[in-house]
């Protein structure tokens, strides 16, 4: 509407922004507002309340206060009740009213409240003593209102009577010097309001007297005069053909100079002169000494200081304690706000963050999830690395047990192999093909050593070797047992005269059976490792607070194909050995093979539900236990009886007994 308007007085939003910064600095988010009963107070209260709401500060109430001479005592009772029962301990005053709208009844209540008053109360510390007590330890903002004036402008003084046509000079003449003016009605009005009788004066006043007699000229007016003078001075330097108003507007808009005290005077993009805003902290010591101390100077043009309060200077507080004005206590890190039925966002409950989430700031409205590799600490205020879990040689006792058992069993198997080699020419070793026995013992020994592929920190190589190695080794072992069982059956049938089974006797058939059956398992493993091999995986979801380092089997079909084929060989071997167990023979090995396959199958069948119901390192422990148990079952059921005869019953280790 006014394209040539330049604002000399600061915008209220500057004061609001600084006030909001003050509230945020002390953590006050629950305040009350007392507004003067006029248009300015109501408008200011509404605008301030809206701005505070945008910054998370709630207004408990807005109360309109009338001047003392217009007081409605019934309304005073209501206002006092609201103030006395309010939980807001910080109250903001809005409007241009003075301290006179506080009644004596409000003083006791105000002693419990920290006031923040606007720049319009710039003479706060000069008020009467009762009001000073009421606003003790309060804050108030002040614009720089005064600019020292050169009192030697008119060294001989000047005739005020020549200026009495100016209403302002006329008022100064009356109010400051109690001199009669040409306006009789104004003389009568000033006499009534200010209780003095104007006198006739000569009109000659010294410049030092007039400037010392009244409040110094406001800096806004002082700056306005100098800005206009500077613009006119600059305009005269350059001759332009445009209109006077256009030229003056341009020079005012781009005016820049330093005032006598080093301050930069210019207009910003909103055509305002940036001005400092001063925050005072008022303290009443006694009847003769009040102190209004500067707490912070908010410098233009942004009015947003990095550190709002200079904490090196202590702030005066009522009862010596920092005021707390909140609807709810702050939610500490590790908790979040839970809003209930209150319409105010400042009123809430604090609840702990859910599992897996944290909050690392106070008054957080939401918790945030930790990364997959991290987990909340006990306080839930920061994420910490998850506990890494695997079958560790240093941290898990069960690993030591498995390692010891595996080594002992491997040594025992090697000892039995040595015994068999030493007594290789005895009948019990030669029975049922001693080469198959050697191969079976070596397979069992290797199966015990396979245990170490499952222990320790898994890597891609060990993951690929785990199942494939013990699958091939067990296939060789079970194929050897199957070949033994088949050879028992063939040997029995070949004893009949003219039996066609005689041609199958010898070492070629067992070797062929073992090679073919083992080759099938090898092909399954090679196909699995070629298409989708196992690899190291980090499971971050199965357990809270743990990262499980494990082997991902890659192709599930490949994994279960290896186990399934091994189970098929064991089942066939069990059936054949079971059918051959009753064949007439003094040392029928099929009986021991039947029992060993029964143990082997029982272990692996029991392992399946245990394996599927566990996670992490315990799943690996189940596999290791099944591997050791099944290998021990083969070793014990087949070779312990033979070793007993070899070492302790040599009388039974004869052709007569064996045949």
C-alpha positions in Angstrom: 0.0 0.0 0.0 2.9 2.4 0.8 5.8 1.6 -1.6 7.8 4.5 -0.2 7.4 3.6 3.5 10.6 3.1 5.5 10.1 1.7 9.0 12.2 3.3 11.7 10.7 1.5 14.7 11.6 -2.2 15.0 9.1 -4.8 14.0 7.4 -6.7 16.8 8.3 -10.0 15.3 11.9 -9.2 16.2 10.9 -9.0 19.9 8.8 -12.2 19.5 11.8 -14.1 18.0 14.1 -13.0 20.8 11.5 -13.9 23.4 11.0 -17.3 22.0 14.8 -17.8 22.1 14.8 -16.9 25.8 12.0 -19.4 26.5 13.8 -22.1 24.6 17.1 -21.3 26.4 15.6 -22.1 29.8 13.4 -24.9 28.6 10.1 -23.0 29.3 7.4 -24.4 27.2 4.3 -23.8 29.4 3.6 -20.1 29.9 0.7 -17.7 30.6 0.0 -14.3 28.9 -1.3 -11.2 30.6 -2.5 -8.7 27.9 -3.5 -5.1 28.4 -7.1 -4.4 27.8 -6.7 -2.7 24.5 -6.3 -3.5 20.9 -2.6 -3.7 20.9 -2.4 -6.0 23.9 -4.9 -8.5 22.5 -3.4 -8.5 19.0 0.1 -8.9 20.4 -1.0 -11.8 22.7 -2.6 -13.7 19.8 0.3 -13.2 17.4 2.8 -14.2 20.1 0.8 -17.3 21.1 0.7 -18.4 17.5 4.5 -18.0 17.0 5.2 -19.8 20.3 3.0 -22.7 19.2 5.1 -23.1 16.0 8.1 -23.5 18.2 6.6 -26.0 20.6 5.7 -23.6 23.4 2.2 -23.8 24.8 0.0 -21.0 26.3 -1.9 -22.1 29.3 -4.1 -18.9 29.4 -4.5 -15.4 28.0 -5.9 -13.0 30.6 -6.8 -9.4 29.8 -6.0 -6.9 32.5 -7.7 -3.5 32.8 -6.1 -0.4 34.2 -6.5 0.2 37.9 -9.0 3.0 37.4 -11.2 0.7 35.4 -10.9 -2.3 37.5 -13.8 -4.8 37.7 -13.2 -6.5 41.1 -15.3 -9.5 40.3 -13.0 -10.1 37.3 -10.0 -9.5 39.6 -11.1 -12.5 41.7 -11.3 -14.7 38.6 -7.9 -13.6 37.4 -6.3 -14.0 40.8 -7.8 -17.5 41.0 -6.4 -18.5 37.6 -3.0 -17.1 38.3 -2.9 -18.7 41.8 -3.8 -22.2 40.5 -1.8 -22.1 37.3 1.1 -24.5 36.7 2.8 -21.9 34.4 5.5 -20.2 36.4 6.5 -17.9 33.6 4.1 -15.1 32.5 4.5 -12.9 29.5 3.0 -9.4 29.5 1.7 -8.0 26.3 0.5 -4.5 25.4 1.4 -0.9 26.2 0.0 -0.8 29.7 2.2 0.0 32.7 2.7 -1.6 36.0 -0.4 0.1 37.3 -2.7 -2.6 36.1 -1.3 -4.9 38.9 -3.5 -4.8 41.9 -2.1 -5.2 45.4 -4.0 -8.6 45.6 -1.8 -9.9 42.8 1.6 -9.2 44.5 1.7 -12.4 46.5 0.9 -14.4 43.4 3.5 -12.5 41.3 6.1 -13.4 43.9 5.8 -17.0 42.6 6.0 -16.0 39.0 8.8 -14.9 36.6 7.5 -12.1 34.4 8.8 -11.2 30.9 7.7 -7.7 29.9 7.8 -6.0 26.5 9.9 -3.1 25.3 7.0 -0.7 25.9 7.8 -0.9 29.7 11.1 0.8 29.2 10.8 2.6 32.6 10.2 -0.5 34.6 12.9 0.1 37.2 11.6 3.6 38.0 8.2 2.4 39.1 6.9 2.6 42.7 8.4 0.2 45.3 5.4 -2.2 45.5 5.5 -2.8 41.8 9.2 -3.3 41.9 8.8 -6.1 44.4 6.1 -7.7 42.2 8.3 -7.8 39.2 11.5 -8.7 41.0 13.8 -11.1 39.2 11.9 -10.7 36.0 13.1 -10.2 32.4 12.3 -7.3 30.1 13.3 -6.3 26.6 14.3 -2.8 25.7 15.0 -1.2 22.4 17.9 1.3 22.5 15.7 4.4 23.1 18.2 7.1 23.8 20.7 8.9 21.6 22.9 11.5 23.3 22.4 15.0 21.8 24.9 17.7 21.2 23.8 20.3 23.7 26.0 23.0 22.1 23.9 23.2 18.9 22.5 26.5 20.1 25.3 28.0 22.3 23.2 31.2 23.0 20.0 29.3 23.6 16.9 29.9 21.6 13.4 31.4 21.8 10.9 28.7 22.5 8.2 31.3 22.1 9.0 31.3 18.4 8.3 27.5 18.2 5.1 27.3 20.1 3.1 26.8 16.9 4.5 23.3 17.0 2.3 21.2 19.3 5.2 19.0 20.5 7.3 22.1 21.5 4.2 23.5 23.1 3.8 20.3 25.2 7.4 20.4 26.2 7.1 24.1 27.1 4.1 23.3 29.4 5.2 19.9 30.9 8.9 20.3 31.3 9.2 24.0 32.2 5.7 24.7 33.6 5.3 27.7 31.3 2.1 29.1 29.9 1.3 28.4 26.3 -0.9 30.5 23.9 -3.5 27.7 24.1 -5.7 28.4 27.2 -7.5 25.0 27.0 -4.2 23.2 27.0 -3.0 25.2 30.0 -6.1 24.1 31.9 -5.8 20.5 30.9 -2.1 20.2 32.0 -2.9 22.0 35.3 -5.7 19.4 36.0 -3.8 16.3 34.9 -0.3 17.1 36.3 -1.4 19.2 39.3 0.7 22.4 38.7 0.0 26.0 37.8 1.8 27.2 34.6 3.6 30.5 34.9 4.5 33.1 32.3 8.0 32.6 30.9 10.2 34.9 28.8 10.7 32.2 26.1 14.5 32.2 26.0 15.8 28.8 27.0 19.4 27.6 27.0 19.9 24.5 24.8 21.5 22.5 27.7 18.5 23.2 29.8 15.9 21.9 27.4 17.8 18.7 26.5 18.6 17.9 30.1 15.1 18.6 31.3 13.3 15.9 29.4 14.0 12.4 28.2 16.6 12.4 25.4 15.4 12.1 21.9 14.5 8.5 20.9 17.1 6.9 18.6 14.4 6.1 16.0 13.5 9.8 15.5 17.2 10.8 15.7 18.1 8.2 13.0 15.1 9.2 10.8 16.3 12.8 10.7 19.9 11.8 9.8 18.8 9.3 7.2 16.7 12.0 5.4 19.5 14.5 5.7 22.0 12.0 4.3 19.7 11.1 1.4 19.2 14.8 0.5 22.9 15.4 0.8 23.7 12.6 -1.6 21.0 13.6 -4.0 22.4 17.1 -4.4 25.7 15.7 -5.5 24.2 14.2 -8.7 21.8 16.1 -11.0 18.9 13.9 -12.1 16.0 14.7 -14.3 13.5 12.5 -12.5 10.9 13.8 -10.0 12.0 14.8 -6.5 10.0 12.1 -4.8 11.5 9.3 -7.0 15.0 10.6 -6.5 14.6 11.0 -2.7 13.1 7.5 -2.4 16.1 6.0 -4.2 18.7 7.7 -2.1 16.9 6.9 1.1 16.6 3.2 0.1 20.4 3.0 -0.6 21.4 5.2 2.3 24.3 3.9 4.3 26.4 5.6 6.9 27.9 5.2 10.4 26.4 7.1 13.3 28.7 9.0 15.7 29.0 5.8 17.8 30.2 3.5 15.0 26.8 1.8 14.3 25.9 1.0 10.7 22.7 2.7 9.6 21.0 1.2 6.5 17.7 -0.4 5.4 17.5 -4.1 5.0 15.4 -6.0 2.4 12.2 -5.2 4.5 13.1 -1.5 4.5 13.8 -1.6 8.2 16.8 -0.2 10.1 18.2 -3.1 12.0 18.4 -2.3 15.7 19.8 -4.0 18.7 17.5 -5.5 21.3 18.6 -5.5 25.0 17.5 -8.1 27.5 17.5 -6.9 31.1 17.2 -8.9 34.4 15.6 -6.7 37.1 16.5 -7.2 40.7 15.1 -5.3 43.7 17.5 -5.1 46.6 15.9 -2.6 48.9 13.9 0.6 48.9 16.8 2.6 47.7 18.6 0.3 45.3 17.2 -1.5 42.3 19.3 -3.1 39.5 18.4 -3.6 35.9 21.3 -5.6 34.6 22.0 -6.3 30.9 21.8 -10.1 30.3 22.1 -10.1 26.5 22.3 -7.8 23.6 20.7 -9.2 20.5 22.3 -7.6 17.5 20.6 -7.0 14.2 19.8 -7.7 11.6 19.1 -11.4 12.3 18.3 -11.1 16.1 19.2 -14.7 16.6 22.4 -14.9 18.7 24.3 -18.2 19.0 24.4 -18.0 22.8 21.4 -16.1 24.0 22.3 -15.7 27.6 25.8 -14.7 28.8 26.0 -17.3 31.5 29.2 -15.7 32.9 26.9 -13.2 34.6 24.5 -14.9 37.0 20.8 -14.4 36.5 18.7 -13.3 39.5 16.0 -15.8 40.3 13.1 -15.7 42.8 14.0 -17.7 45.9 17.5 -18.3 44.3 16.3 -21.2 42.2 16.0 -21.3 38.4 12.3 -21.1 37.4 10.8 -24.2 36.0 7.7 -23.8 33.8 6.7 -26.9 32.0 3.4 -28.8 31.7 5.3 -32.1 31.8 8.8 -33.0 32.9 11.3 -33.4 30.1 11.5 -36.9 28.6 15.1 -38.0 29.2 17.0 -39.7 26.4 15.8 -43.3 26.0 12.2 -42.3 26.3 9.7 -40.5 24.0 6.6 -38.4 24.4 3.2 -40.1 24.6 0.4 -37.6 24.1 -2.8 -38.2 25.9 -6.1 -36.4 26.0 -4.7 -32.9 26.5 -5.1 -30.4 23.6 -1.7 -29.0 24.4 1.4 -30.7 22.9 3.4 -29.6 25.9 1.4 -32.0 28.1 2.4 -35.6 27.7 3.7 -38.8 29.4 7.2 -40.2 29.0 7.4 -43.9 27.9 10.4 -46.0 27.2 11.5 -46.6 23.6 10.4 -49.9 22.1 12.9 -52.7 21.7 15.5 -52.0 19.1 14.9 -48.2 19.2 16.6 -45.3 20.9 16.2 -41.5 21.5 19.4 -39.5 22.1 17.8 -36.1 22.8 15.5 -34.9 25.5 11.8 -34.5 24.7 12.0 -36.7 21.7 8.6 -37.3 20.0 9.8 -40.4 18.2 12.3 -43.1 18.8 14.6 -44.2 16.0 15.8 -47.7 15.1 19.4 -48.7 15.4 21.2 -50.0 12.3 21.2 -53.7 11.8 24.6 -54.1 13.2 23.8 -52.2 16.4 21.5 -52.4 19.4 20.4 -50.0 22.1 22.3 -49.8 25.3 20.5 -50.3 28.7 19.4 -46.7 28.9 18.3 -46.7 25.2 20.0 -43.4 24.6 22.6 -44.6 22.0 23.3 -47.5 19.7 26.1 -49.9 20.6 27.6 -52.7 18.4 25.7 -55.9 18.8 27.3 -58.9 20.5 28.9 -61.0 17.8 28.0 -64.7 18.4 29.6 -67.9 16.9 31.2 -71.0 18.4 34.3 -69.3 19.6 37.4 -71.1 20.8 38.0 -68.4 23.5 34.4 -67.8 24.8 32.5 -71.0 24.6 33.3 -74.0 26.9 31.4 -76.3 24.6 33.9 -75.7 21.8 36.7 -76.9 24.1 34.7 -80.0 24.9 33.9 -80.7 21.2 37.5 -80.2 20.3 38.8 -82.4 23.0 36.3 -85.2 22.2 37.0 -84.9 18.5 40.7 -85.2 19.0 40.5 -88.1 21.4 38.1 -90.0 19.2 40.4 -89.3 16.2 43.3 -90.6 18.1 41.3 -93.6 19.3 40.3 -94.3 15.7 43.9 -94.1 14.6 44.9 -96.5 17.4 42.3 -99.0 16.2 43.5 -98.6 12.7 47.1 -99.3 13.9 45.8 -102.4 15.8 44.1 -103.6 12.6 47.2 -103.1 10.6 49.3 -104.8 13.2 47.0 -107.8 13.3 46.1 -107.7 9.6 46.8 -111.4 9.1 44.5 -112.6 11.9 41.2 -114.1 10.9 39.0 -111.5 12.5 40.7 -108.7 10.6 40.6 -110.6 7.3 37.0 -111.5 7.8 34.6 -109.3 5.8 37.3 -107.6 3.7 40.0 -105.9 5.7 40.5 -103.2 3.1 36.9 -102.0 3.7 37.7 -101.9 7.4 40.7 -99.7 6.7 38.7 -97.4 4.5 35.9 -97.2 7.0 38.4 -96.3 9.8 40.0 -93.6 7.8 36.6 -92.2 6.9 35.6 -92.2 10.6 38.9 -90.5 11.5 38.3 -87.8 8.9 34.7 -87.3 10.1 36.0 -86.5 13.6 38.4 -84.0 12.1 35.5 -82.4 10.1 34.3 -81.1 13.5 36.9 -78.3 13.3 35.3 -76.9 10.2 32.2 -76.1 12.3 34.1 -74.5 15.1 35.5 -70.9 15.3 34.6 -67.9 13.2 33.1 -69.1 9.9 34.4 -67.9 6.6 33.3 -68.6 3.0 35.8 -71.5 2.6 34.9 -73.3 5.8 31.2 -72.8 5.0 31.6 -74.5 1.6 33.7 -77.4 3.1 31.5 -78.1 6.1 28.5 -80.0 4.8 30.1 -81.1 1.5 33.2 -82.7 3.3 31.3 -84.6 6.0 28.6 -85.5 3.4 31.2 -87.1 1.1 33.1 -88.7 4.0 30.0 -90.2 5.5 28.9 -91.4 2.1 32.2 -93.3 1.8 31.8 -94.7 5.3 28.2 -95.8 4.8 29.0 -97.1 1.3 31.7 -99.2 3.0 29.2 -100.6 5.4 26.7 -101.2 2.6 29.5 -103.0 0.7 30.3 -105.1 3.8 26.6 -106.0 4.2 26.3 -107.0 0.6 29.4 -109.1 0.8 28.1 -110.9 3.8 24.9 -111.8 1.8 26.9 -112.9 -1.2 29.4 -114.9 0.9 26.5 -116.9 2.4 24.9 -117.6 -0.9 28.2 -118.4 -2.5 28.8 -121.3 0.0 26.2 -123.4 -1.8 27.6 -125.8 -4.5 27.3 -124.5 -8.0 26.1 -121.0 -6.8 26.3 -118.3 -9.5 27.2 -115.8 -6.7 30.8 -117.1 -6.5 31.8 -114.9 -9.5 30.9 -111.8 -7.4 33.3 -112.7 -4.7 36.5 -110.7 -4.5 37.6 -107.1 -4.0 36.2 -105.6 -7.2 32.6 -105.6 -6.2 33.0 -103.7 -2.9 35.4 -101.2 -4.6 32.8 -100.7 -7.4 30.0 -100.2 -4.9 31.9 -97.6 -2.9 33.1 -95.7 -5.9 29.7 -95.5 -7.5 27.8 -94.6 -4.4 30.4 -92.0 -3.2 30.6 -90.5 -6.7 26.9 -89.7 -6.6 27.4 -87.7 -3.4 30.4 -86.0 -5.0 28.4 -85.0 -8.0 25.6 -83.6 -5.7 28.2 -81.5 -3.8 29.9 -80.2 -6.9 26.6 -79.2 -8.4 25.6 -77.5 -5.2 28.9 -75.6 -4.8 28.8 -74.6 -8.5 25.2 -73.2 -8.5 24.6 -71.8 -5.1 27.4 -72.5 -2.6 27.2 -71.8 1.1 28.7 -68.5 2.3 29.3 -66.6 5.5 26.2 -64.7 6.7 25.4 -62.2 9.5 22.0 -62.8 11.0 20.9 -59.6 12.7 17.2 -60.5 13.2 16.9 -63.8 15.0 18.2 -62.5 18.3 17.8 -59.1 19.9 21.1 -57.5 20.6 23.2 -60.2 18.8 24.7 -60.6 15.4 25.0 -64.3 14.6 28.0 -65.2 12.4 26.8 -68.3 10.6 26.9 -70.2 7.3 24.1 -69.6 4.9 23.6 -72.9 3.1 23.0 -71.1 -0.2 20.8 -73.6 -2.0 18.5 -75.3 0.5 17.8 -78.0 -2.1 21.5 -78.7 -2.3 21.9 -78.9 1.4 19.0 -81.3 1.9 20.0 -83.3 -1.1 23.4 -84.1 0.5 21.7 -85.1 3.8 18.9 -86.9 2.0 21.3 -89.0 -0.1 23.4 -89.8 3.0 20.2 -90.9 4.8 19.2 -93.0 1.8 22.5 -94.9 1.9 22.2 -95.4 5.7 18.6 -96.7 5.3 19.6 -99.2 2.5 22.6 -100.3 4.5 20.4 -100.8 7.6 17.9 -102.9 5.7 20.4 -105.1 4.0 22.3 -105.6 7.3 19.1 -106.3 9.1 18.1 -109.0 6.6 21.6 -110.6 6.9 21.8 -110.5 10.6 20.4 -114.0 11.1 22.7 -115.7 8.6 24.4 -118.7 10.3 27.9 -117.5 11.1 29.9 -117.5 14.3 31.0 -113.9 13.8 28.3 -112.4 11.6 29.4 -108.7 11.1 26.0 -107.9 9.7 24.7 -107.8 13.3 27.1 -105.1 14.3 26.4 -103.2 11.1 22.7 -103.3 11.8 23.2 -101.9 15.3 25.6 -99.2 14.0 23.2 -98.1 11.3 20.4 -98.1 13.9 22.5 -95.7 16.1 23.5 -93.7 13.0 19.9 -93.2 11.8 18.6 -92.5 15.3 21.1 -89.7 15.8 20.4 -88.0 12.5 16.6 -88.4 12.8 16.7 -86.9 16.3 19.0 -84.1 15.0 16.5 -82.8 12.4 13.9 -81.3 14.8 16.6 -80.1 17.2 18.4 -78.5 14.2 15.2 -76.8 13.0 14.2 -75.5 16.4 17.5 -73.8 17.3 19.3 -70.7 15.9 22.8 -69.4 15.8 25.7 -71.2 17.4 23.4 -73.8 19.0 22.3 -74.9 15.6 25.9 -75.5 14.7 26.4 -77.3 18.1 23.6 -79.7 17.2 25.3 -80.5 13.9 28.6 -81.1 15.6 27.0 -83.3 18.3 25.3 -85.4 15.6 28.5 -85.7 13.7 30.5 -86.9 16.7 27.7 -89.1 18.0 27.1 -90.9 14.6 30.9 -91.3 14.0 31.3 -92.7 17.5 28.4 -95.0 17.0 30.0 -96.5 13.8 33.4 -96.8 15.5 32.0 -98.4 18.7 29.4 -100.7 17.3 31.6 -102.2 14.5 35.2 -102.1 15.8 35.1 -102.3 19.6 33.9 -105.9 19.6 36.7 -106.9 17.1 39.3 -105.0 19.2 38.1 -106.8 22.3 38.6 -110.2 20.6 42.0 -109.1 19.2 43.4 -107.8 22.5 41.6 -109.7 25.2 40.3 -112.9 23.6 43.0 -114.1 21.2 41.6 -117.6 21.6 38.6 -116.6 19.7 40.6 -115.0 16.9 41.0 -118.3 15.0 39.7 -119.7 11.8 37.7 -122.3 13.6 35.8 -119.7 15.6 35.3 -117.2 12.8 34.1 -119.9 10.3 
